[in-house]
Amino acid sequence: MFIQILGTGCAKCNHLAVHAEEAAKRADLAFTLEKVTDIQKIVALGVMTTPALMVDGKLICSGNVPSVERLVAMLKE
């Protein structure tokens, strides 16, 4: 599973990265985590609101930081 955290590096973006990593571990998933901070790359991916979470190229959430429990459920879908 390829997880991308899109955001400029603000506190919410970092918080989402921590939550996403913890959720993937709790779900016992093999994953790679990448932080995308270049605003041009973020816009090129079609994201207009950060922080955002993409999994295997699919936008999962944008503009908020879901709880670890919610992210576990989202990653399993």
Residue, then its C-alpha position, 0 to 999 in steps of 0.5 A: m500500500f502506498i500512502q501519501i500525505l499531501g500538505t505543506g508541513c503544517a501541524k495538521c499535516n504532520h498530525l495526519a501523517v502520524h495518524a495514518e502511520e499508526a492506522a496502517k500499523r494497527a491494520d497490519l498493512a504493508f505500506t510505504l509512506e510519503k509526504v508530499t509538500d510541494i504545492q505544485k505537485i499537490v495541485a497536480l494531484g487534484v488536491m485543493t484542500t490540505p491536509a490530504l491523504m491518498v492511498d494507492g493514488k486515490l484521494i481518501c480524505s482532504g481538509n481534516v485529520p480523521s481519528v486513528e480508528r476512522l483511518v483504520a476503517m478507511l484503509k481497510e475499505 
